[in-house]
Amino acid sequence: MVPVRCQVKQLDGFSAHADRSELLRWLGQFQAPPKRTFIVHGEPAPAEALAKTLRQDMGWPNVEVPDYLDSKLLFESI
């Protein structure tokens, strides 16, 4: 087990049931894209389509749709 130090932030104005256009509108308000983005909700094909839009249309680098139960190393130093 690895201890995790983190902060939990509340994102106001974001519905748990946002559709694609609402997600893109919200993500378009970011001043800069995140270093890495993981799309972990939804069916694989629409999730991949959203990832492609983020990469190609919004210029976001490193957008991934992990496989079910996949794990990702976020920090090399841990």
PDB file of N, CA, C and O in Angstrom:
ATOM      1  N   MET A   1       0.838  -1.161   0.000  1.00  0.00           N
ATOM      2  CA  MET A   1       0.000   0.000   0.000  1.00  0.00           C
ATOM      3  C   MET A   1       0.893   1.239   0.000  1.00  0.00           C
ATOM      4  O   MET A   1       1.927   1.270   0.668  1.00  0.00           O
ATOM      5  N   VAL A   2       0.486   2.252  -0.752  1.00  0.00           N
ATOM      6  CA  VAL A   2       1.227   3.498  -0.853  1.00  0.00           C
ATOM      7  C   VAL A   2       0.361   4.613  -0.281  1.00  0.00           C
ATOM      8  O   VAL A   2      -0.778   4.783  -0.715  1.00  0.00           O
ATOM      9  N   PRO A   3       0.872   5.377   0.682  1.00  0.00           N
ATOM     10  CA  PRO A   3       0.092   6.498   1.196  1.00  0.00           C
ATOM     11  C   PRO A   3      -0.079   7.546   0.095  1.00  0.00           C
ATOM     12  O   PRO A   3       0.850   7.816  -0.666  1.00  0.00           O
ATOM     13  N   VAL A   4      -1.254   8.121   0.022  1.00  0.00           N
ATOM     14  CA  VAL A   4      -1.546   9.111  -1.010  1.00  0.00           C
ATOM     15  C   VAL A   4      -1.835  10.441  -0.342  1.00  0.00           C
ATOM     16  O   VAL A   4      -2.726  10.552   0.500  1.00  0.00           O
ATOM     17  N   ARG A   5      -1.076  11.437  -0.726  1.00  0.00           N
ATOM     18  CA  ARG A   5      -1.323  12.798  -0.255  1.00  0.00           C
ATOM     19  C   ARG A   5      -1.959  13.549  -1.414  1.00  0.00           C
ATOM     20  O   ARG A   5      -1.373  13.649  -2.492  1.00  0.00           O
ATOM     21  N   CYS A   6      -3.145  14.073  -1.193  1.00  0.00           N
ATOM     22  CA  CYS A   6      -3.823  14.777  -2.273  1.00  0.00           C
ATOM     23  C   CYS A   6      -4.778  15.809  -1.699  1.00  0.00           C
ATOM     24  O   CYS A   6      -5.035  15.848  -0.496  1.00  0.00           O
ATOM     25  N   GLN A   7      -5.289  16.633  -2.581  1.00  0.00           N
ATOM     26  CA  GLN A   7      -6.326  17.585  -2.236  1.00  0.00           C
ATOM     27  C   GLN A   7      -7.564  17.215  -3.031  1.00  0.00           C
ATOM     28  O   GLN A   7      -7.466  16.790  -4.182  1.00  0.00           O
ATOM     29  N   VAL A   8      -8.720  17.372  -2.424  1.00  0.00           N
ATOM     30  CA  VAL A   8      -9.977  17.136  -3.117  1.00  0.00           C
ATOM     31  C   VAL A   8     -10.602  18.493  -3.404  1.00  0.00           C
ATOM     32  O   VAL A   8     -10.786  19.305  -2.497  1.00  0.00           O
ATOM     33  N   LYS A   9     -10.925  18.732  -4.662  1.00  0.00           N
ATOM     34  CA  LYS A   9     -11.525  20.003  -5.068  1.00  0.00           C
ATOM     35  C   LYS A   9     -12.950  19.758  -5.530  1.00  0.00           C
ATOM     36  O   LYS A   9     -13.244  18.727  -6.136  1.00  0.00           O
ATOM     37  N   GLN A  10     -13.821  20.692  -5.248  1.00  0.00           N
ATOM     38  CA  GLN A  10     -15.198  20.617  -5.731  1.00  0.00           C
ATOM     39  C   GLN A  10     -15.304  21.449  -6.993  1.00  0.00           C
ATOM     40  O   GLN A  10     -14.864  22.598  -7.024  1.00  0.00           O
ATOM     41  N   LEU A  11     -15.888  20.870  -8.038  1.00  0.00           N
ATOM     42  CA  LEU A  11     -16.065  21.562  -9.306  1.00  0.00           C
ATOM     43  C   LEU A  11     -17.523  21.972  -9.440  1.00  0.00           C
ATOM     44  O   LEU A  11     -18.369  21.153  -9.799  1.00  0.00           O
ATOM     45  N   ASP A  12     -17.819  23.225  -9.155  1.00  0.00           N
ATOM     46  CA  ASP A  12     -19.189  23.709  -9.267  1.00  0.00           C
ATOM     47  C   ASP A  12     -19.569  23.890 -10.732  1.00  0.00           C
ATOM     48  O   ASP A  12     -18.712  24.128 -11.584  1.00  0.00           O
ATOM     49  N   GLY A  13     -20.845  23.774 -11.010  1.00  0.00           N
ATOM     50  CA  GLY A  13     -21.343  24.001 -12.354  1.00  0.00           C
ATOM     51  C   GLY A  13     -21.093  22.861 -13.310  1.00  0.00           C
ATOM     52  O   GLY A  13     -21.193  23.045 -14.523  1.00  0.00           O
ATOM     53  N   PHE A  14     -20.773  21.696 -12.804  1.00  0.00           N
ATOM     54  CA  PHE A  14     -20.465  20.544 -13.646  1.00  0.00           C
ATOM     55  C   PHE A  14     -21.417  19.422 -13.290  1.00  0.00           C
ATOM     56  O   PHE A  14     -21.364  18.878 -12.187  1.00  0.00           O
ATOM     57  N   SER A  15     -22.273  19.081 -14.208  1.00  0.00           N
ATOM     58  CA  SER A  15     -23.263  18.038 -13.960  1.00  0.00           C
ATOM     59  C   SER A  15     -22.633  16.664 -14.081  1.00  0.00           C
ATOM     60  O   SER A  15     -21.747  16.448 -14.908  1.00  0.00           O
ATOM     61  N   ALA A  16     -23.088  15.744 -13.264  1.00  0.00           N
ATOM     62  CA  ALA A  16     -22.626  14.360 -13.373  1.00  0.00           C
ATOM     63  C   ALA A  16     -23.149  13.715 -14.648  1.00  0.00           C
ATOM     64  O   ALA A  16     -22.699  12.635 -15.030  1.00  0.00           O
ATOM     65  N   HIS A  17     -24.086  14.367 -15.299  1.00  0.00           N
ATOM     66  CA  HIS A  17     -24.685  13.817 -16.514  1.00  0.00           C
ATOM     67  C   HIS A  17     -24.477  14.753 -17.700  1.00  0.00           C
ATOM     68  O   HIS A  17     -25.356  14.869 -18.555  1.00  0.00           O
ATOM     69  N   ALA A  18     -23.355  15.406 -17.762  1.00  0.00           N
ATOM     70  CA  ALA A  18     -23.071  16.324 -18.865  1.00  0.00           C
ATOM     71  C   ALA A  18     -22.935  15.548 -20.170  1.00  0.00           C
ATOM     72  O   ALA A  18     -22.388  14.446 -20.199  1.00  0.00           O
ATOM     73  N   ASP A  19     -23.442  16.144 -21.249  1.00  0.00           N
ATOM     74  CA  ASP A  19     -23.265  15.504 -22.542  1.00  0.00           C
ATOM     75  C   ASP A  19     -21.992  16.038 -23.201  1.00  0.00           C
ATOM     76  O   ASP A  19     -21.299  16.883 -22.633  1.00  0.00           O
ATOM     77  N   ARG A  20     -21.697  15.548 -24.381  1.00  0.00           N
ATOM     78  CA  ARG A  20     -20.453  15.898 -25.072  1.00  0.00           C
ATOM     79  C   ARG A  20     -20.287  17.411 -25.230  1.00  0.00           C
ATOM     80  O   ARG A  20     -19.222  17.953 -24.934  1.00  0.00           O
ATOM     81  N   SER A  21     -21.329  18.088 -25.691  1.00  0.00           N
ATOM     82  CA  SER A  21     -21.208  19.530 -25.917  1.00  0.00           C
ATOM     83  C   SER A  21     -20.981  20.283 -24.611  1.00  0.00           C
ATOM     84  O   SER A  21     -20.222  21.252 -24.582  1.00  0.00           O
ATOM     85  N   GLU A  22     -21.630  19.849 -23.529  1.00  0.00           N
ATOM     86  CA  GLU A  22     -21.414  20.488 -22.227  1.00  0.00           C
ATOM     87  C   GLU A  22     -19.987  20.250 -21.734  1.00  0.00           C
ATOM     88  O   GLU A  22     -19.348  21.159 -21.202  1.00  0.00           O
ATOM     89  N   LEU A  23     -19.495  19.027 -21.913  1.00  0.00           N
ATOM     90  CA  LEU A  23     -18.116  18.727 -21.512  1.00  0.00           C
ATOM     91  C   LEU A  23     -17.124  19.585 -22.290  1.00  0.00           C
ATOM     92  O   LEU A  23     -16.205  20.160 -21.706  1.00  0.00           O
ATOM     93  N   LEU A  24     -17.309  19.673 -23.614  1.00  0.00           N
ATOM     94  CA  LEU A  24     -16.385  20.458 -24.438  1.00  0.00           C
ATOM     95  C   LEU A  24     -16.446  21.939 -24.083  1.00  0.00           C
ATOM     96  O   LEU A  24     -15.418  22.616 -24.071  1.00  0.00           O
ATOM     97  N   ARG A  25     -17.641  22.446 -23.796  1.00  0.00           N
ATOM     98  CA  ARG A  25     -17.770  23.851 -23.394  1.00  0.00           C
ATOM     99  C   ARG A  25     -17.020  24.092 -22.092  1.00  0.00           C
ATOM    100  O   ARG A  25     -16.292  25.076 -21.961  1.00  0.00           O
ATOM    101  N   TRP A  26     -17.200  23.186 -21.122  1.00  0.00           N
ATOM    102  CA  TRP A  26     -16.524  23.327 -19.829  1.00  0.00           C
ATOM    103  C   TRP A  26     -15.010  23.201 -19.992  1.00  0.00           C
ATOM    104  O   TRP A  26     -14.259  24.009 -19.445  1.00  0.00           O
ATOM    105  N   LEU A  27     -14.560  22.198 -20.737  1.00  0.00           N
ATOM    106  CA  LEU A  27     -13.126  21.997 -20.936  1.00  0.00           C
ATOM    107  C   LEU A  27     -12.503  23.143 -21.720  1.00  0.00           C
ATOM    108  O   LEU A  27     -11.334  23.471 -21.519  1.00  0.00           O
ATOM    109  N   GLY A  28     -13.279  23.755 -22.613  1.00  0.00           N
ATOM    110  CA  GLY A  28     -12.783  24.883 -23.397  1.00  0.00           C
ATOM    111  C   GLY A  28     -12.495  26.118 -22.565  1.00  0.00           C
ATOM    112  O   GLY A  28     -11.840  27.040 -23.050  1.00  0.00           O
ATOM    113  N   GLN A  29     -12.961  26.164 -21.337  1.00  0.00           N
ATOM    114  CA  GLN A  29     -12.714  27.304 -20.455  1.00  0.00           C
ATOM    115  C   GLN A  29     -11.382  27.198 -19.716  1.00  0.00           C
ATOM    116  O   GLN A  29     -10.960  28.147 -19.055  1.00  0.00           O
ATOM    117  N   PHE A  30     -10.724  26.050 -19.825  1.00  0.00           N
ATOM    118  CA  PHE A  30      -9.428  25.898 -19.161  1.00  0.00           C
ATOM    119  C   PHE A  30      -8.439  26.887 -19.770  1.00  0.00           C
ATOM    120  O   PHE A  30      -8.416  27.065 -20.988  1.00  0.00           O
ATOM    121  N   GLN A  31      -7.630  27.526 -18.944  1.00  0.00           N
ATOM    122  CA  GLN A  31      -6.617  28.449 -19.452  1.00  0.00           C
ATOM    123  C   GLN A  31      -5.503  27.704 -20.170  1.00  0.00           C
ATOM    124  O   GLN A  31      -4.908  28.225 -21.113  1.00  0.00           O
ATOM    125  N   ALA A  32      -5.226  26.502 -19.728  1.00  0.00           N
ATOM    126  CA  ALA A  32      -4.205  25.650 -20.354  1.00  0.00           C
ATOM    127  C   ALA A  32      -4.643  24.203 -20.174  1.00  0.00           C
ATOM    128  O   ALA A  32      -5.296  23.872 -19.183  1.00  0.00           O
ATOM    129  N   PRO A  33      -4.293  23.343 -21.114  1.00  0.00           N
ATOM    130  CA  PRO A  33      -4.679  21.937 -20.953  1.00  0.00           C
ATOM    131  C   PRO A  33      -3.897  21.273 -19.827  1.00  0.00           C
ATOM    132  O   PRO A  33      -2.767  21.668 -19.539  1.00  0.00           O
ATOM    133  N   PRO A  34      -4.487  20.270 -19.190  1.00  0.00           N
ATOM    134  CA  PRO A  34      -3.745  19.510 -18.176  1.00  0.00           C
ATOM    135  C   PRO A  34      -2.567  18.780 -18.820  1.00  0.00           C
ATOM    136  O   PRO A  34      -2.553  18.552 -20.029  1.00  0.00           O
ATOM    137  N   LYS A  35      -1.589  18.422 -18.006  1.00  0.00           N
ATOM    138  CA  LYS A  35      -0.447  17.664 -18.527  1.00  0.00           C
ATOM    139  C   LYS A  35      -0.890  16.316 -19.072  1.00  0.00           C
ATOM    140  O   LYS A  35      -0.392  15.868 -20.105  1.00  0.00           O
ATOM    141  N   ARG A  36      -1.824  15.668 -18.384  1.00  0.00           N
ATOM    142  CA  ARG A  36      -2.373  14.381 -18.826  1.00  0.00           C
ATOM    143  C   ARG A  36      -3.866  14.377 -18.545  1.00  0.00           C
ATOM    144  O   ARG A  36      -4.326  14.909 -17.535  1.00  0.00           O
ATOM    145  N   THR A  37      -4.608  13.774 -19.448  1.00  0.00           N
ATOM    146  CA  THR A  37      -6.055  13.671 -19.298  1.00  0.00           C
ATOM    147  C   THR A  37      -6.463  12.227 -19.529  1.00  0.00           C
ATOM    148  O   THR A  37      -6.054  11.609 -20.512  1.00  0.00           O
ATOM    149  N   PHE A  38      -7.274  11.690 -18.619  1.00  0.00           N
ATOM    150  CA  PHE A  38      -7.779  10.330 -18.743  1.00  0.00           C
ATOM    151  C   PHE A  38      -9.298  10.391 -18.855  1.00  0.00           C
ATOM    152  O   PHE A  38      -9.963  10.976 -18.001  1.00  0.00           O
ATOM    153  N   ILE A  39      -9.836   9.798 -19.889  1.00  0.00           N
ATOM    154  CA  ILE A  39     -11.279   9.688 -20.044  1.00  0.00           C
ATOM    155  C   ILE A  39     -11.654   8.293 -19.579  1.00  0.00           C
ATOM    156  O   ILE A  39     -11.321   7.298 -20.223  1.00  0.00           O
ATOM    157  N   VAL A  40     -12.350   8.233 -18.454  1.00  0.00           N
ATOM    158  CA  VAL A  40     -12.587   6.942 -17.794  1.00  0.00           C
ATOM    159  C   VAL A  40     -14.067   6.620 -17.625  1.00  0.00           C
ATOM    160  O   VAL A  40     -14.419   5.711 -16.873  1.00  0.00           O
ATOM    161  N   HIS A  41     -14.926   7.347 -18.307  1.00  0.00           N
ATOM    162  CA  HIS A  41     -16.362   7.110 -18.165  1.00  0.00           C
ATOM    163  C   HIS A  41     -16.988   7.054 -19.549  1.00  0.00           C
ATOM    164  O   HIS A  41     -16.650   7.850 -20.425  1.00  0.00           O
ATOM    165  N   GLY A  42     -17.891   6.121 -19.740  1.00  0.00           N
ATOM    166  CA  GLY A  42     -18.592   6.015 -21.011  1.00  0.00           C
ATOM    167  C   GLY A  42     -18.151   4.807 -21.811  1.00  0.00           C
ATOM    168  O   GLY A  42     -17.202   4.111 -21.450  1.00  0.00           O
ATOM    169  N   GLU A  43     -18.853   4.573 -22.897  1.00  0.00           N
ATOM    170  CA  GLU A  43     -18.526   3.468 -23.794  1.00  0.00           C
ATOM    171  C   GLU A  43     -17.225   3.777 -24.530  1.00  0.00           C
ATOM    172  O   GLU A  43     -16.906   4.945 -24.754  1.00  0.00           O
ATOM    173  N   PRO A  44     -16.470   2.745 -24.909  1.00  0.00           N
ATOM    174  CA  PRO A  44     -15.159   2.966 -25.532  1.00  0.00           C
ATOM    175  C   PRO A  44     -15.177   3.850 -26.782  1.00  0.00           C
ATOM    176  O   PRO A  44     -14.348   4.754 -26.895  1.00  0.00           O
ATOM    177  N   ALA A  45     -16.084   3.619 -27.712  1.00  0.00           N
ATOM    178  CA  ALA A  45     -16.074   4.399 -28.964  1.00  0.00           C
ATOM    179  C   ALA A  45     -16.337   5.889 -28.731  1.00  0.00           C
ATOM    180  O   ALA A  45     -15.581   6.714 -29.246  1.00  0.00           O
ATOM    181  N   PRO A  46     -17.377   6.273 -27.976  1.00  0.00           N
ATOM    182  CA  PRO A  46     -17.568   7.702 -27.705  1.00  0.00           C
ATOM    183  C   PRO A  46     -16.433   8.308 -26.873  1.00  0.00           C
ATOM    184  O   PRO A  46     -16.080   9.471 -27.064  1.00  0.00           O
ATOM    185  N   ALA A  47     -15.867   7.533 -25.960  1.00  0.00           N
ATOM    186  CA  ALA A  47     -14.741   8.036 -25.165  1.00  0.00           C
ATOM    187  C   ALA A  47     -13.546   8.318 -26.066  1.00  0.00           C
ATOM    188  O   ALA A  47     -12.880   9.342 -25.911  1.00  0.00           O
ATOM    189  N   GLU A  48     -13.268   7.414 -27.008  1.00  0.00           N
ATOM    190  CA  GLU A  48     -12.170   7.628 -27.963  1.00  0.00           C
ATOM    191  C   GLU A  48     -12.453   8.837 -28.852  1.00  0.00           C
ATOM    192  O   GLU A  48     -11.540   9.602 -29.166  1.00  0.00           O
ATOM    193  N   ALA A  49     -13.706   9.015 -29.257  1.00  0.00           N
ATOM    194  CA  ALA A  49     -14.067  10.169 -30.083  1.00  0.00           C
ATOM    195  C   ALA A  49     -13.848  11.475 -29.321  1.00  0.00           C
ATOM    196  O   ALA A  49     -13.365  12.452 -29.892  1.00  0.00           O
ATOM    197  N   LEU A  50     -14.199  11.496 -28.041  1.00  0.00           N
ATOM    198  CA  LEU A  50     -13.968  12.684 -27.222  1.00  0.00           C
ATOM    199  C   LEU A  50     -12.473  12.943 -27.079  1.00  0.00           C
ATOM    200  O   LEU A  50     -12.026  14.086 -27.177  1.00  0.00           O
ATOM    201  N   ALA A  51     -11.707  11.893 -26.848  1.00  0.00           N
ATOM    202  CA  ALA A  51     -10.251  12.041 -26.735  1.00  0.00           C
ATOM    203  C   ALA A  51      -9.667  12.610 -28.027  1.00  0.00           C
ATOM    204  O   ALA A  51      -8.794  13.477 -27.985  1.00  0.00           O
ATOM    205  N   LYS A  52     -10.141  12.129 -29.163  1.00  0.00           N
ATOM    206  CA  LYS A  52      -9.660  12.619 -30.460  1.00  0.00           C
ATOM    207  C   LYS A  52      -9.984  14.102 -30.636  1.00  0.00           C
ATOM    208  O   LYS A  52      -9.155  14.866 -31.129  1.00  0.00           O
ATOM    209  N   THR A  53     -11.182  14.505 -30.236  1.00  0.00           N
ATOM    210  CA  THR A  53     -11.563  15.917 -30.315  1.00  0.00           C
ATOM    211  C   THR A  53     -10.660  16.770 -29.437  1.00  0.00           C
ATOM    212  O   THR A  53     -10.216  17.840 -29.853  1.00  0.00           O
ATOM    213  N   LEU A  54     -10.389  16.300 -28.229  1.00  0.00           N
ATOM    214  CA  LEU A  54      -9.514  17.061 -27.331  1.00  0.00           C
ATOM    215  C   LEU A  54      -8.116  17.200 -27.924  1.00  0.00           C
ATOM    216  O   LEU A  54      -7.508  18.267 -27.843  1.00  0.00           O
ATOM    217  N   ARG A  55      -7.611  16.131 -28.516  1.00  0.00           N
ATOM    218  CA  ARG A  55      -6.267  16.167 -29.104  1.00  0.00           C
ATOM    219  C   ARG A  55      -6.225  17.062 -30.345  1.00  0.00           C
ATOM    220  O   ARG A  55      -5.400  17.972 -30.437  1.00  0.00           O
ATOM    221  N   GLN A  56      -7.116  16.795 -31.287  1.00  0.00           N
ATOM    222  CA  GLN A  56      -7.028  17.440 -32.596  1.00  0.00           C
ATOM    223  C   GLN A  56      -7.632  18.841 -32.625  1.00  0.00           C
ATOM    224  O   GLN A  56      -7.023  19.763 -33.167  1.00  0.00           O
ATOM    225  N   ASP A  57      -8.808  19.010 -32.056  1.00  0.00           N
ATOM    226  CA  ASP A  57      -9.497  20.295 -32.155  1.00  0.00           C
ATOM    227  C   ASP A  57      -9.098  21.283 -31.069  1.00  0.00           C
ATOM    228  O   ASP A  57      -9.099  22.493 -31.293  1.00  0.00           O
ATOM    229  N   MET A  58      -8.754  20.765 -29.886  1.00  0.00           N
ATOM    230  CA  MET A  58      -8.420  21.657 -28.781  1.00  0.00           C
ATOM    231  C   MET A  58      -6.924  21.693 -28.485  1.00  0.00           C
ATOM    232  O   MET A  58      -6.469  22.484 -27.660  1.00  0.00           O
ATOM    233  N   GLY A  59      -6.158  20.832 -29.163  1.00  0.00           N
ATOM    234  CA  GLY A  59      -4.708  20.848 -28.991  1.00  0.00           C
ATOM    235  C   GLY A  59      -4.209  20.304 -27.668  1.00  0.00           C
ATOM    236  O   GLY A  59      -3.106  20.637 -27.236  1.00  0.00           O
ATOM    237  N   TRP A  60      -5.010  19.467 -27.017  1.00  0.00           N
ATOM    238  CA  TRP A  60      -4.587  18.900 -25.739  1.00  0.00           C
ATOM    239  C   TRP A  60      -3.626  17.745 -25.985  1.00  0.00           C
ATOM    240  O   TRP A  60      -3.951  16.825 -26.736  1.00  0.00           O
ATOM    241  N   PRO A  61      -2.457  17.774 -25.371  1.00  0.00           N
ATOM    242  CA  PRO A  61      -1.543  16.637 -25.491  1.00  0.00           C
ATOM    243  C   PRO A  61      -1.924  15.550 -24.476  1.00  0.00           C
ATOM    244  O   PRO A  61      -2.603  15.829 -23.488  1.00  0.00           O
ATOM    245  N   ASN A  62      -1.500  14.362 -24.718  1.00  0.00           N
ATOM    246  CA  ASN A  62      -1.601  13.277 -23.728  1.00  0.00           C
ATOM    247  C   ASN A  62      -3.014  13.016 -23.213  1.00  0.00           C
ATOM    248  O   ASN A  62      -3.244  13.010 -22.003  1.00  0.00           O
ATOM    249  N   VAL A  63      -3.948  12.803 -24.114  1.00  0.00           N
ATOM    250  CA  VAL A  63      -5.307  12.413 -23.740  1.00  0.00           C
ATOM    251  C   VAL A  63      -5.423  10.912 -23.971  1.00  0.00           C
ATOM    252  O   VAL A  63      -5.186  10.426 -25.077  1.00  0.00           O
ATOM    253  N   GLU A  64      -5.787  10.186 -22.926  1.00  0.00           N
ATOM    254  CA  GLU A  64      -5.846   8.727 -23.006  1.00  0.00           C
ATOM    255  C   GLU A  64      -7.210   8.202 -22.580  1.00  0.00           C
ATOM    256  O   GLU A  64      -7.893   8.799 -21.748  1.00  0.00           O
ATOM    257  N   VAL A  65      -7.590   7.069 -23.169  1.00  0.00           N
ATOM    258  CA  VAL A  65      -8.767   6.318 -22.744  1.00  0.00           C
ATOM    259  C   VAL A  65      -8.247   4.967 -22.267  1.00  0.00           C
ATOM    260  O   VAL A  65      -8.076   4.053 -23.074  1.00  0.00           O
ATOM    261  N   PRO A  66      -7.996   4.829 -20.973  1.00  0.00           N
ATOM    262  CA  PRO A  66      -7.449   3.564 -20.464  1.00  0.00           C
ATOM    263  C   PRO A  66      -8.442   2.415 -20.624  1.00  0.00           C
ATOM    264  O   PRO A  66      -9.656   2.622 -20.631  1.00  0.00           O
ATOM    265  N   ASP A  67      -7.916   1.226 -20.749  1.00  0.00           N
ATOM    266  CA  ASP A  67      -8.746   0.026 -20.761  1.00  0.00           C
ATOM    267  C   ASP A  67      -9.303  -0.211 -19.363  1.00  0.00           C
ATOM    268  O   ASP A  67      -8.750   0.273 -18.376  1.00  0.00           O
ATOM    269  N   TYR A  68     -10.390  -0.952 -19.287  1.00  0.00           N
ATOM    270  CA  TYR A  68     -11.004  -1.312 -18.013  1.00  0.00           C
ATOM    271  C   TYR A  68      -9.971  -1.988 -17.113  1.00  0.00           C
ATOM    272  O   TYR A  68      -9.266  -2.899 -17.547  1.00  0.00           O
ATOM    273  N   LEU A  69      -9.885  -1.548 -15.877  1.00  0.00           N
ATOM    274  CA  LEU A  69      -8.961  -2.041 -14.847  1.00  0.00           C
ATOM    275  C   LEU A  69      -7.497  -1.763 -15.159  1.00  0.00           C
ATOM    276  O   LEU A  69      -6.610  -2.320 -14.512  1.00  0.00           O
ATOM    277  N   ASP A  70      -7.235  -0.912 -16.139  1.00  0.00           N
ATOM    278  CA  ASP A  70      -5.860  -0.522 -16.453  1.00  0.00           C
ATOM    279  C   ASP A  70      -5.340   0.373 -15.332  1.00  0.00           C
ATOM    280  O   ASP A  70      -6.123   1.036 -14.652  1.00  0.00           O
ATOM    281  N   SER A  71      -4.045   0.394 -15.142  1.00  0.00           N
ATOM    282  CA  SER A  71      -3.447   1.292 -14.158  1.00  0.00           C
ATOM    283  C   SER A  71      -2.397   2.141 -14.854  1.00  0.00           C
ATOM    284  O   SER A  71      -1.802   1.725 -15.848  1.00  0.00           O
ATOM    285  N   LYS A  72      -2.178   3.329 -14.321  1.00  0.00           N
ATOM    286  CA  LYS A  72      -1.230   4.272 -14.905  1.00  0.00           C
ATOM    287  C   LYS A  72      -0.310   4.796 -13.816  1.00  0.00           C
ATOM    288  O   LYS A  72      -0.757   5.106 -12.712  1.00  0.00           O
ATOM    289  N   LEU A  73       0.956   4.891 -14.125  1.00  0.00           N
ATOM    290  CA  LEU A  73       1.923   5.497 -13.221  1.00  0.00           C
ATOM    291  C   LEU A  73       1.868   7.005 -13.437  1.00  0.00           C
ATOM    292  O   LEU A  73       2.166   7.490 -14.528  1.00  0.00           O
ATOM    293  N   LEU A  74       1.494   7.735 -12.412  1.00  0.00           N
ATOM    294  CA  LEU A  74       1.360   9.179 -12.547  1.00  0.00           C
ATOM    295  C   LEU A  74       2.629   9.918 -12.181  1.00  0.00           C
ATOM    296  O   LEU A  74       2.946  10.942 -12.785  1.00  0.00           O
ATOM    297  N   PHE A  75       3.353   9.417 -11.209  1.00  0.00           N
ATOM    298  CA  PHE A  75       4.557  10.085 -10.741  1.00  0.00           C
ATOM    299  C   PHE A  75       5.671   9.063 -10.617  1.00  0.00           C
ATOM    300  O   PHE A  75       5.529   8.068  -9.907  1.00  0.00           O
ATOM    301  N   GLU A  76       6.758   9.298 -11.292  1.00  0.00           N
ATOM    302  CA  GLU A  76       7.900   8.381 -11.264  1.00  0.00           C
ATOM    303  C   GLU A  76       8.541   8.306  -9.881  1.00  0.00           C
ATOM    304  O   GLU A  76       9.099   7.272  -9.514  1.00  0.00           O
ATOM    305  N   SER A  77       8.466   9.394  -9.109  1.00  0.00           N
ATOM    306  CA  SER A  77       9.215   9.474  -7.852  1.00  0.00           C
ATOM    307  C   SER A  77       8.533   8.773  -6.681  1.00  0.00           C
ATOM    308  O   SER A  77       9.119   8.684  -5.602  1.00  0.00           O
ATOM    309  N   ILE A  78       7.337   8.284  -6.859  1.00  0.00           N
ATOM    310  CA  ILE A  78       6.642   7.637  -5.732  1.00  0.00           C
ATOM    311  C   ILE A  78       7.062   6.185  -5.648  1.00  0.00           C
ATOM    312  O   ILE A  78       6.597   5.458  -4.770  1.00  0.00           O
TER     313      ILE A  78
END
